[in-house]
Amino acid sequence: MRFWIVALPCTYVALLCALAYPAVHLAFDADIRNLGLPAALAECFHPPSPEAVPKVVFNPWLHLWVLAMAAAQIALLLPAGKPAERPRARRSLTFSLVAASFLAALLSASLPIAIICGIWGDDGLDLLEPTFGWLGLLPDFIAIPILFLSPLMAAWGVWWFILLRATKANPSPGFPGRACRWLLAGSALELIVAIPCHVAARNRGDCCAPAGTFTGIATGAGVALLCCGPALLYLVRDRLRRKSPRAILHHQDEDDPQTRGGGGVLSR
């Protein structure tokens, strides 16, 4: 298990970095109407121009996004919950709850933004001005993070409270696996809604709306890729546990004090 805690996040970070430029180019610069979708997809994987590299590769928001998603994946991979074996110490669900509520907040905060930008375009963003208009009094380096992070933090707090109440009575070690399955379903819903909204915003020629709809696409795709690794790992682990005879595990636990309780055997 320790190997996968390192291998999966490293693979995920490499995948996000590799797909960053193709995703941005396809969402904003590719001429799908004239080239067609296959040719536009092929063009996205061509070497980027020198002018496009700094906008994507050296973007600090991209680095922050990658680090946050990798940290969430590591938190979901950490052992959590109350093991079935009594000699084993009870583990906290804190890291799994933080990661699951953060990813659920990302999906919840970006979905309404994508819908607003897809239906009303730039006019929909103007509807939010009375709520965040006071941010114009602050410097940009303070106002922009507050504008983007305040809905996320509010949704994060709500989901943290919901998941904490749901798992307080029974801190099951299966919570990370169930959280990954629900997040996969949420990310699929996010993509189903955000992609048509982005197409509509692009066809209208809006200025800022495509950035809002692309946020929904990036969030849905990022969370889906993030959850695939842990979900498959937990699926394989549960299948191996079901096939392991209880008698053999009990015999090994009694003979080997280091693996007493079965936790050491099952985590290998």
C-alpha positions as CSV (number, residue, x, y, z in Angstrom):
1,M,0.0,0.0,0.0
2,R,2.9,2.4,0.8
3,F,4.2,1.9,-2.8
4,W,0.8,3.0,-4.3
5,I,0.6,6.1,-2.0
6,V,3.7,7.3,-3.9
7,A,3.2,5.8,-7.3
8,L,-0.4,6.9,-8.0
9,P,0.0,10.6,-7.1
10,C,3.2,10.8,-9.1
11,T,1.4,9.3,-12.1
12,Y,-1.5,11.6,-11.6
13,V,0.7,14.7,-11.5
14,A,2.5,13.7,-14.7
15,L,-0.8,13.0,-16.4
16,L,-2.2,16.4,-15.4
17,C,0.9,18.2,-16.6
18,A,0.9,16.3,-19.9
19,L,-2.8,17.2,-20.6
20,A,-2.7,20.8,-19.4
21,Y,-1.7,22.4,-22.8
22,P,-3.9,20.1,-25.0
23,A,-6.9,20.8,-22.8
24,V,-6.5,24.5,-22.8
25,H,-5.8,24.6,-26.6
26,L,-8.8,22.5,-27.4
27,A,-11.1,24.6,-25.1
28,F,-10.0,28.0,-26.3
29,D,-7.9,28.0,-29.5
30,A,-8.8,25.0,-31.6
31,D,-10.9,25.7,-34.7
32,I,-13.2,22.7,-34.4
33,R,-15.9,24.1,-36.7
34,N,-13.5,24.3,-39.7
35,L,-11.0,21.5,-38.9
36,G,-13.4,19.0,-37.5
37,L,-13.0,17.3,-34.1
38,P,-10.4,14.6,-35.1
39,A,-8.1,17.2,-36.7
40,A,-8.5,19.6,-33.8
41,L,-7.6,16.8,-31.3
42,A,-4.5,15.9,-33.4
43,E,-3.5,19.6,-33.5
44,C,-3.7,19.8,-29.7
45,F,-0.9,17.3,-29.2
46,H,1.5,19.1,-31.5
47,P,4.5,20.9,-29.8
48,P,3.2,24.2,-28.5
49,S,4.4,27.5,-29.8
50,P,6.9,29.5,-27.7
51,E,4.2,32.1,-27.0
52,A,1.8,29.6,-25.6
53,V,4.2,27.9,-23.2
54,P,4.5,30.6,-20.5
55,K,0.6,31.0,-20.4
56,V,0.2,27.3,-19.5
57,V,3.4,25.8,-18.2
58,F,4.4,28.7,-16.0
59,N,0.9,29.6,-14.8
60,P,1.0,29.6,-10.9
61,W,-2.8,28.7,-10.8
62,L,-2.0,25.5,-12.7
63,H,0.7,24.6,-10.2
64,L,-1.6,25.3,-7.3
65,W,-4.3,23.2,-8.9
66,V,-2.0,20.2,-9.5
67,L,-0.6,20.3,-5.9
68,A,-4.1,20.5,-4.4
69,M,-5.4,17.6,-6.4
70,A,-2.3,15.5,-5.7
71,A,-2.6,16.2,-2.0
72,A,-6.3,15.2,-2.1
73,Q,-5.4,11.9,-3.8
74,I,-2.8,11.1,-1.2
75,A,-5.3,11.8,1.6
76,L,-7.8,9.4,0.0
77,L,-5.1,6.7,-0.2
78,L,-4.1,6.9,3.5
79,P,-5.5,4.1,5.7
80,A,-8.6,5.4,7.6
81,G,-11.4,4.2,9.8
82,K,-11.8,1.5,12.4
83,P,-10.3,-1.8,11.3
84,A,-12.3,-5.0,11.8
85,E,-9.5,-6.5,13.9
86,R,-9.8,-5.5,17.5
87,P,-6.0,-5.4,18.3
88,R,-5.5,-2.8,15.6
89,A,-5.6,0.9,16.7
90,R,-8.5,3.0,15.4
91,R,-7.4,5.3,12.6
92,S,-8.8,8.8,12.1
93,L,-11.0,9.7,9.1
94,T,-9.7,13.3,9.1
95,F,-7.6,13.2,6.0
96,S,-10.2,11.3,4.0
97,L,-12.9,13.6,5.1
98,V,-10.9,16.7,4.2
99,A,-10.1,15.3,0.8
100,A,-13.6,14.1,0.0
101,S,-15.3,17.3,1.2
102,F,-12.7,19.4,-0.8
103,L,-13.3,17.5,-4.0
104,A,-17.1,17.6,-3.5
105,A,-16.8,21.3,-2.9
106,L,-14.9,21.8,-6.2
107,L,-17.7,20.0,-8.1
108,S,-20.4,21.9,-6.2
109,A,-18.9,25.3,-6.7
110,S,-17.9,25.0,-10.4
111,L,-21.2,23.4,-11.6
112,P,-23.4,26.5,-11.0
113,I,-20.7,28.8,-12.5
114,A,-20.7,26.6,-15.7
115,I,-24.5,26.7,-15.9
116,I,-24.7,30.4,-15.4
117,C,-22.0,31.0,-18.0
118,G,-23.5,28.5,-20.5
119,I,-27.0,30.0,-20.3
120,W,-26.5,33.7,-19.8
121,G,-22.9,34.1,-20.8
122,D,-21.2,37.3,-19.8
123,D,-24.5,38.7,-18.7
124,G,-24.7,36.0,-16.1
125,L,-21.4,37.0,-14.6
126,D,-22.7,40.6,-14.4
127,L,-25.5,39.3,-12.1
128,L,-22.8,38.3,-9.6
129,E,-21.3,41.8,-9.5
130,P,-23.6,43.1,-6.7
131,T,-22.4,40.3,-4.5
132,F,-18.7,40.7,-5.2
133,G,-18.6,44.3,-6.3
134,W,-16.8,45.4,-3.1
135,L,-13.8,43.4,-4.2
136,G,-13.0,46.3,-6.7
137,L,-11.8,48.2,-3.7
138,L,-9.0,45.7,-3.0
139,P,-5.8,45.1,-5.0
140,D,-6.0,42.5,-7.7
141,F,-3.7,40.0,-6.0
142,I,-6.1,40.0,-3.1
143,A,-9.4,40.4,-4.8
144,I,-8.9,37.6,-7.4
145,P,-8.1,34.8,-4.8
146,I,-11.1,35.9,-2.7
147,L,-13.4,35.9,-5.7
148,F,-12.4,32.3,-6.7
149,L,-11.9,30.8,-3.2
150,S,-14.9,32.2,-1.3
151,P,-17.5,29.9,-3.0
152,L,-15.1,27.0,-2.7
153,M,-14.5,27.6,1.0
154,A,-18.2,27.9,1.7
155,A,-19.0,24.7,-0.2
156,W,-16.1,22.9,1.5
157,G,-17.5,23.8,5.0
158,V,-20.9,22.5,4.1
159,W,-19.6,19.2,2.7
160,W,-17.3,18.8,5.7
161,F,-20.2,19.1,8.1
162,I,-22.4,16.7,6.0
163,L,-19.7,14.0,5.8
164,L,-18.6,14.4,9.4
165,R,-22.1,13.9,10.6
166,A,-22.6,10.9,8.3
167,T,-19.4,9.1,9.4
168,K,-19.3,10.0,13.1
169,A,-21.3,7.0,14.3
170,N,-19.5,4.5,12.1
171,P,-16.0,5.5,10.9
172,S,-15.7,2.6,8.4
173,P,-12.4,2.0,6.7
174,G,-14.4,1.6,3.4
175,F,-15.3,5.3,3.4
176,P,-12.5,6.4,1.0
177,G,-13.6,3.8,-1.5
178,R,-17.2,4.8,-1.3
179,A,-16.2,8.5,-1.5
180,C,-14.3,7.8,-4.7
181,R,-17.3,6.1,-6.3
182,W,-19.6,9.0,-5.4
183,L,-17.1,11.6,-6.7
184,L,-16.7,9.7,-10.0
185,A,-20.5,9.9,-10.4
186,G,-20.4,13.6,-9.6
187,S,-17.6,14.3,-12.0
188,A,-19.5,12.5,-14.8
189,L,-22.5,14.8,-14.1
190,E,-20.2,17.8,-14.1
191,L,-18.8,16.9,-17.5
192,I,-22.3,16.2,-19.0
193,V,-23.4,19.7,-18.0
194,A,-20.2,21.7,-18.5
195,I,-19.2,20.5,-22.0
196,P,-22.5,21.7,-23.7
197,C,-22.3,24.9,-21.7
198,H,-18.8,25.5,-22.9
199,V,-19.8,24.9,-26.5
200,A,-22.6,27.3,-26.2
201,A,-20.4,30.0,-24.7
202,R,-17.8,29.6,-27.4
203,N,-20.3,29.8,-30.2
204,R,-21.7,33.0,-28.8
205,G,-18.3,34.6,-28.8
206,D,-18.4,35.6,-25.1
207,C,-15.4,37.2,-23.5
208,C,-15.2,35.7,-20.0
209,A,-18.0,33.0,-20.0
210,P,-15.8,30.3,-21.6
211,A,-13.4,30.6,-18.7
212,G,-16.2,29.8,-16.3
213,T,-17.4,26.8,-18.3
214,F,-13.9,25.5,-18.8
215,T,-13.5,25.6,-15.0
216,G,-16.3,23.1,-14.8
217,I,-14.7,20.9,-17.5
218,A,-11.3,21.0,-15.8
219,T,-12.8,20.2,-12.4
220,G,-14.9,17.3,-13.7
221,A,-12.0,15.7,-15.7
222,G,-9.5,16.3,-12.9
223,V,-11.7,14.7,-10.2
224,A,-12.6,11.8,-12.4
225,L,-8.9,11.1,-13.2
226,L,-8.0,11.5,-9.5
227,C,-10.6,9.0,-8.3
228,C,-9.9,6.4,-10.9
229,G,-6.6,5.3,-9.3
230,P,-7.8,4.9,-5.7
231,A,-11.1,3.4,-6.8
232,L,-9.4,0.7,-8.8
233,L,-6.9,0.1,-6.0
234,Y,-9.6,-0.3,-3.4
235,L,-11.6,-2.6,-5.7
236,V,-8.6,-4.9,-6.2
237,R,-7.8,-4.8,-2.5
238,D,-11.4,-5.7,-1.5
239,R,-11.4,-8.6,-4.0
240,L,-8.1,-10.0,-2.6
241,R,-9.5,-9.7,0.9
242,R,-12.6,-11.6,0.0
243,K,-10.5,-14.4,-1.5
244,S,-8.2,-14.7,1.5
245,P,-9.2,-17.6,3.8
246,R,-10.0,-16.4,7.3
247,A,-8.3,-19.5,8.9
248,I,-5.0,-18.8,7.2
249,L,-5.0,-15.1,8.3
250,H,-5.9,-16.1,11.8
251,H,-3.0,-18.6,11.9
252,Q,-0.6,-16.1,10.6
253,D,-1.7,-13.5,13.1
254,E,-1.1,-15.9,16.0
255,D,2.3,-17.0,14.8
256,D,3.6,-13.5,13.8
257,P,3.1,-10.8,16.5
258,Q,3.9,-8.1,14.0
259,T,0.9,-9.0,11.8
260,R,-1.5,-9.8,14.6
261,G,-5.0,-8.6,13.7
262,G,-4.5,-9.1,10.0
263,G,-3.8,-5.5,9.2
264,G,-0.1,-6.1,8.3
265,V,-1.0,-9.1,6.1
266,L,-3.8,-7.3,4.2
267,S,-1.8,-4.1,3.7
268,R,1.1,-5.8,1.9
